[in-house]
Every structure is written in C-alpha cells, then in structure tokens.
Amino acid sequence: MVEKVQIPLDKICVKSGMLCPNCQAKIDKGLYEKWEVDVMKVLIEMEEKFKGMKDVNYKKSIIFDKKLYIMLENLGQHKHEIEKYLREKLSNFGFNKIVLIEYTNNPKELVYKLLHNIEIKTANIYYSPDGNIYYIVKIPSYEKYKVDEIGDSAKRIFKILTNNDIYFEFVESARSTKIINEEEKLNQHIDSDKLNKILKNI
C-alpha cells in the first residue's frame, strides 16, 4: 500500500469533487487546472492498490499535442507499475498517450528526463542582462531525429515548470554521454549580443 500520496489539494475535496475555498483558489489562480483533480483522484486510489511505495508526490500535469504528461516525485523503482495503472485508469479521457515523468528540482536533470534519456553532451545556463535565463542543451547530431519527435513537448513542459526556456543545439561528436556533465561552467554571464548569436545558430 502506498503509505502516503501527497497532492496539493485536500484529499477529501478531491475524493468528493467538491472543492473548498482554499482548493478552489488554487484552481482560480491557475496553479492547477480543474481537470487535474481527476488525475489526483486516481493517485489517491493507488494508496489501496500498490504495496512498498511511499511519499509519491504529485507536482503537475500538462496536456500537449493530445498527450497527457504527469509529473510525480519520489517514484523510485515503481515507475512502470504506476505508469501502467494511470494509463488504465485515465484511458477514457481520450488522450493519445499518457506519459509519466519523474520530477526533479534540478533543471539539468529535468531536461534529461523530459528528453526520455536521450544522450546529452552538455547543458549550459546563460544569464542575459535583462534577467532572463536560457538553457542551451547540446545534443549529438545523431540524436536529432529523436529530439524532433519530443523536443516541442519538452520545451513546453520545461517552460511551465521552471518559467525558463531551453534551446537545443546539435553538434558533431565522436563521444557522448548519458549524463549531464556536472563539471560544466553553468553560471557564466554573457552579453545580449553573444546570447542572440547563440540563439540564432540553434
């Protein structure tokens, strides 16, 4: 049994479908969509379905291109079981596909998960003078066909979760790695001209 499923709304409200003022305020502010209540309700039902899992934390669900993306934290080794369960329970919602993504607060790791473990060479953070943050992700050119399929959804989800943009740059590489290089200099400041040049070449 799931010892604890954490959701941002009150469980009694979610189970009944009748939201209290506090829960309704979160919906009205745009923190969550009304239809996300149904997703949370299915997650609560997991408490009586699975064993050995605990502290699964709901973060956000996003609909993009007729696909439902569900972000959960602390999935552990039970990701595939939970994903299968959610697909079965939400199959009548009419989505072409339901994708479960393990959420992380680390933006670099989040990019990696959104790209479904596509090989990444580096992920660099650029701070523009106007205060905006851009993530430039360099990917081996032979992975481009994979990114073409899921890149738009990754950008959209990343923007919603972090309020920052990501850009993909494809590079020739004889050697690639499946982990994001933590040794990269990720906090470099650049001027707007240099940033614009980088973005135009992507």
N, C-alpha and C positions, 0 to 999 in steps of 0.2 A: 504494500500500500504506500502511496506517496504520502510521506509524513507531513508535508506542507507545500501547497502550491500558492505562491504569492502572486496576487493580482492587484492592480492599482485601484480597483473599485471594491466596495463592500460585498462580501460573498453572499449575504442574504439578499441584497439588491439584485445581484447578478442571477441568482437562482430563481428569484420571483419574477424578474423582468421589470420590476417597479423600482425605479431609481430614487434614492433620497436626494435632498437638495445638494448635498456635497458631491455625490457621484454625478448628478446632472450637471453641476457646474463644471466639472472636468470635461464633460462632453461639449458643453456650450463654449468653452474656451478653446476647443479644438485640440486638446491634448490627446483625446481618443475619439474615434468615430462610433456612432451608435451601433453599427453592426459588429464592432469589436466585442460587445457584450456577449454575443453568441459564441465567439471564439473563447472568451474567458469561461463561459459556462461549460464548454466541453472540457477545458483544462481542469475545472473543479471535479468533473466526473472521473478524472484519472485517479483521484485520491482513493477511489473504491475499485480501481481496475488493476493498477500495477503495484508490484512489490519491489523493495530495495532502492527506491528513489526518494530523494528528499530535497526540499528547498528549490524546486523548479520555479523560476521567477519569470513572469510574463513582462515583456518590455513594450512591444508594439507589433501591430500587424499592418501590412500595406498591400493594396491592390494595384498591380501594374500589368498592363497588357493581358488582362483576363487571367492573371495568376495571383494567387494569394501567398504572400510571404509573411511568415510568422517568426518573430524574434523571441527566443527564450534563453534565459541564462541558467547556468548550472545543469546542463543536460547530462553531463557525464557519459557513461557508456550506454545509456538507454536511448540515445537519439533516434535510432532506427525504429525502435518499438513505439516511441511517442509519435514519430512522423507517420507511421502506418496507421496508428489509432486516429490521429487527426484527419488523415485523408479519408478514412472510412466514415467518421462522424460528420465531416463537412462536405462530403461528396455531393449532397443535394443542393449545395449553394451555387452550382453552375460554373465553378472555376475550371479552366483548362488544366491547371496544375496547382498543387499546394506544396510549397517549399518551406521546410523548417531550417532556420539559420540559428546557430548558437551565437548569442550576443556577447560582445566583449566591449569594455570601456576603452580599450586600446585601439585607436583609429587605424593603425597599421595592420593589426591582426584582423580588424573588422573588414578591411579591404580584401584581405586574403580569403576570409570566409565567404564574403559576398561573391567572389570570383570562383567559388567552389574549388579551391585548392589549385587553381591554375598557377603555373610557375611564375614567380615574380623575381625580377633581378634586384630592384631597389624600390623603395618608397620614400620620397623626399617631401618635406614640408617647406613651403615657401610663404613667407610673410610679406605681403605687399604694403606699401606706405599708407594705403587707405585703411589698413587694418584687416583686410580680408585674408583668409588662409586658403592656400591651394595645395592639394596633394598631387604630386606628379609621380605616377606609378610607371616604372619602366618594366616592360614585359618582352621576353624573347619573341622575335618576329614569327617564329613557327607556331606560336600560341594564338596568333591573331584571329584565326577562324573560330576559336572558342570564345574569345572576347566579343567578337561580332554578334554572337548569339545571346550573351548575357550582360554585355557591357552597359547597355542603357538602363537596365533594371538595377544594376549595381550602383550606378551613378545616382539614380533617383532615390534609392533606399539610403545610401550614404548621406545624401543631402538632407533628407528628412531627419535622420538620426543625429547628425553632427552639425547641421547647418553650414557645412563646408562642401566645396566642390572637389571632385577628383578628375584627373585627366590621364589618359593612357598614352604612353609613348612606346612604340615598338622598335626594338633595337636588335641588331645582329649580334649573336652571342654564341660562342662555341661552348660556353659553360653557363649553366643556370642553376638556380637553387630553389627549393620548395619552401624556404623560409625567408622571411623579410630580414634583411641584414640590419641587425641592431647597431652595428658599428658605423652606419652612415651618419654623416653630419646633418641632422634633421632640423636644426634650428637656425639655419642661415637666413639672414635678411638680404633681400635684393631690391634693387630699384625697379620702378614700374616699367622702364624700357626693357630691361632684361627679362622681366616676367612676361611682358607682352610678346617678346621674341620667342620665348619658350612655348607659350600657348599657341602661337601661330604655326609652330612647327609640328604640333601634335595633330 
